[in-house]
C-alpha cells in the first residue's frame, strides 16, 4: 500500500499537534478526517468560541473536522466509522474509549512527549525539566485500555541543556514528534500493518530505574518550596517557564501578593542566611534556598508585566518586601 492509499484519521488539539498534522498534509499522506476538542469559550463573559489550533489548520486545508463532546457518543462513533480509517494518529488529544482506538484495522498510535514508560501522564515535558533530566524524547505507541501503557513502536531521544526551559523542550519535541510520527507511519506501511511493538514492562525492566509520573499540573503544584536545594528550585522554576509559571508569596509593606518567577541562575554564593532571605546587590536579586543562594533574573508581580530583576528592584525602592517560604 502507498501512503496516498492509507486512510488516516488525525486526532489532536494544541499547537504541538499541528506540527505533525502539517507534516502529514505537506507529505501527501491521505488524511481523511481530523478529530479535535470542541471550540473553547473565551472572553470576559465567555461569549466567544475559540477553535483549537488543529481545527484552524484543518479547515484552512479543507479537511473534515469532527468535534465530539463525548467520545462514546453513538452518533460520533458512527460518523467516525464512516471514514473507514486504516490507521489513527493521536497527538496531544484525550483518552479514547476502546470502540474508537480499536476501530482501524492497523490500530491507533499516540505520539507521547517522553521516553515511555517514564513520564506517563498529562505533563511529561514539564516534569522532565522539573526533575532535572538531561534528556527526554518522543515515543510512539499503540493505544490500549490503560493510559500511556501500550506497545512501543519507536523512540527518539532529545537532550535537555541545563539552561533550557519548557518552551525550548516543547519546541524541540514538537518537531521531533512530527518526525517520529512520519517514521512510524512509514514503518507501518512497510510492514503491511504487522508491527508487534515492545511491551513497556520489558522497557521498564531494561531501564532498571524508578518510573516517574507526569500528572496534570495545577496552580498549587507551581508553588515554590524555597527549603529545597538551590538546584532543585532552579529546575522547578525552568520546568514551569513560561507556562504556567512558578510562583511564591511576597509580603510588601504588610500586604501579601503573588510573585511569579520565570528565570533564575545558580550561584557560588556561600554566605549563610535563613531560607527565604532576600538580598539585593548592584541591581541583582538573590533568594536563599535550602543550601545556597539563587539569583532571580526574570519575574512578574501581580497585575504587572514580566520584567527583569533590575526593573523590579527599581520599582521597589523605598518599599519593604520579603519572600514568604510557606
N, C-alpha and C positions, 0 to 999 in steps of 0.2 A: 504493500500500500504506500502511495506517495503522500506527502504532507498535505497536499491540496485535497486529498480524498478523506483524510482523517477528520471526522466531525468533532469539534471541540466546543465544550461549554466552559466559559471562564467565570469564576466567582471571586469577587474581591470588592473592597470599598475605598481605602485611602490611597493617597498618592503613591505609597510604597508599592501597591499592586499595579498601578498604571504602568510602571516601567516594564513589567512582564507582559501586560496586555499589548503595549506598544510594540514590543519585540515580536509578538505573535502576528500582529496585523502587518507590520512592515516586512516580516519574513515570509509572508504569503501563506501562513497557516490558515486553515479553514475554521474560523471562529463563527459558529452558527448562532450563538446567543451569549449574553452576559447577564449574570445574576449579581445584584448588589443590594445594599440596605435601602430601605425607604428614605425619601427625602427628609432631611432633619430640620425641624422648626428653628429659626434663628431670629435675632432682633429682640428689642426690649420687651415686646409683647408677644414674641413667638409667632408673629403674623406672617412671616415669610418662610418659604421652604427652600432649603439649600440642597441641591443634588450632590451626591458623592463625587469625588474626583474620577472614579471609574465610570460612573454614569455619564459625566460630561464628555469623557474621552470616547466612550462607546457611541453616544449619539452623534458626535462630530464625525465619526467614521461609519455611520449608517448601520450600526449593529443593533439587533433587537435587544431590549433591556427588560429584565424581569425583576420586580422588587417585592418579594413576598414579605409579609409581616410575620407569618408563621410558616416554617419550613415544611410542616406536615399538612398544611392546607391542601385538601384533595384537589382543588382547582389548580393550584400551583404545580403540584406533583404531576397532574395530567398534562398541563401545558409544557412542563419541562420534558416529560416523556416524548412529547410530540416532536422535539428537535432531534431525537434519535442520536444522541451523542455516543461516540465511540469511547471518549475519554473526557473527564472533567478535571480542570486545573483550578486549585484554590490558593489564593494568596491574601492573607490578612482579611479573612471574612468572619465566619462564625461556625459554631459546632453544627454539623449536619446530621440529620437522622439517617438511619440505615436505608430507608426507602429512597433517599436521594443519593448517598455516596455509593450505593451498590447498584445503581441504575445502569451505568455504561458497561459495555462488555469488557473494556480494558480497565475498568475501575476509576477511582478518583484519587489524585495525588495532591498533596499540600506542599507548599514552599514555606519552610519554617526558618526564621532568622536565628538559628543556633545550631550547635552540633549535638543533635539528639543522641542519646537520651538526656543529655544535660539541658537545663533550662526549658523544660516543658511549661507552657503557660502563656499568659497574655502579654507579658512584657519582657521577652528574652533579651532584647538589646540593652534595656536599662539595667537589668540585673547583672549582666555580664560585666558591664563597666563598674557598677556599684561594688561588685565583688573583686575588682582589681584584676580581672582576667587579662592575659596578654594576647589572647587570640579567641576568636569565636568563628562563626561561619554560617553556612546555609545547608539545610538538609531537605531533600525531597523524600516523601514517604507516602505510602498508600494509607488512606483513611480506613479506620476500623471503628469498633464500638466505643473505645475509650479515647480521651483527648490526647493527641500527640504521641501515640504509642504504636502506630502501625509500622509495617515493614519498611526499612530504609532502602531507598533506591540509589541515592547518590549524595555525597557530601563534598563541600569545598570549604577550605579554611580561609580566614581573614584575620590579619594581625591587628591588634589594638595598641597603638602607641600610648605611652604613659600620659601624654598630654591631651589625648583625644577625648572629646565629649560625645554625648549620644548623637548629636547631629552628624558628626563625622562618620561614626559607625553606621548609622542609619543610611546615609547616602551610599556608603560603600557596599553594604549588604543589599540595598535596593538594586544596584547594578549587578552585583554578583548573583542575586536571586533570579534575575531575568536570564542571565547566562545559564544557570543551572537548570532552570525550567525548560529552556530550549534543548539543552543536552539530554534532559530526561525524556522529553517527548521524542527526540530523535532516536534514543536508545530503545524506547518502547516500539517505535516504528520498525527499527532494525530487527528486533526480536519478535515481531508479529504480536506484540502484546504479552508475550510469555516471559515476564520478569518475576523471579521469585522474591528478590529483595532479601535484606538481612534483618533478622529479628533484633529488636532493640535490647532484649535481655542479653543477647550474645555480645553486643557492643558494650553494654554496661560491665559485663564480666571482663572483657579485654581491657577496658579502661582502668579498672581496678580502683576507682575512687568514688567518693560520696556523690550522689546525684544532687544537684542544686536546682530548686524550683524557680519559676519566674511568674509569680502570681500578679494579678492586676494591681496597679498602683493607685492608691487613694491619697487624699490630702494629708492624712495623718501619717502615711508612710514617709512623707517627704520632710518631716521634722528632723532637723539636725541634732544629733547627740554629741555635744562637744566633749563629753567624757571619753569618747573613743580616741584611739591613737590618731595622730595627725594624718597619716597615710590613709586610714580608713575614712576619715572625714573628707579628705581630698577626693578619694574615689567616689564617695557617696554624692558629693556635690556635682562632679562632672557626669556622673551616671544619671542625673536628673536635669541636666542642662542641654538645650534651652527649655525643654518642656518635660514635665510640668513645672520644674523648678523646685529646688530645696528651699526650706525657709527656717527661720528662727524667730523667737520673740525678742523684741527690742524695747527697752524702757527709756523713754525720753521725757525728762522733767516730770517724772512720776506717772506718765501715761504709757501704756503698753500698745505696741503695734507690731505688725508682721514685717519682717525684713527678708526678702528673697536674696539668696546668694547664688551666683551663676558661674563664677570663675575664681579659683584660688591658686596659690603657688606654695609649694613646700619650702621650708627654710631650714637653715642650720642654727637658728637661734636656740640658745640653751639656758636662758635666764629663767629661773624658777618663778612660777606665779600660780595663782588659783585658776582652776578650769573656768573658762568663760571670760577671763580678764581681757579687756580691750586696750590696745596700745596703739597710738598713732605717732609716727616719727617721719619727719620730712615728707609730709603728704602721703605716707604709706600707712596702711591699716593692718593690724595684726590681731588675731584672736588666739588665746591659749587653749589648746586641746588637751587630751589626757596625758600626752607625753612630750609635746613640743608646740611651737607656735606655727600658725598657718597664716599666710598673707592673703587678705581679701582683695581681689583685683576688680571684680565687677559685681554689682549688687543693685537692688531695686527697693525703694521704700514704698509703702502702701500709697497708691494714688499717684505715684511718680513714674518716670521712665527709667529704664535700665541705664546705669551710669558707672563710670569708673570710680575707684576709691577716692581719688583726688577731688573729684567734683562732690562726692558725698561729704568728705571732710570739710570742704569749703562751705557747704551748706549747713554744717553742724557746728560752726564756730559759735562760741559763747552759749552753747547748749550742752546740757548734761545728758549723756546716754550710756547705756550698758546693755550687753547681751545677756539674756536670761538662759541659763543652762537647762531649765525644766519648764 
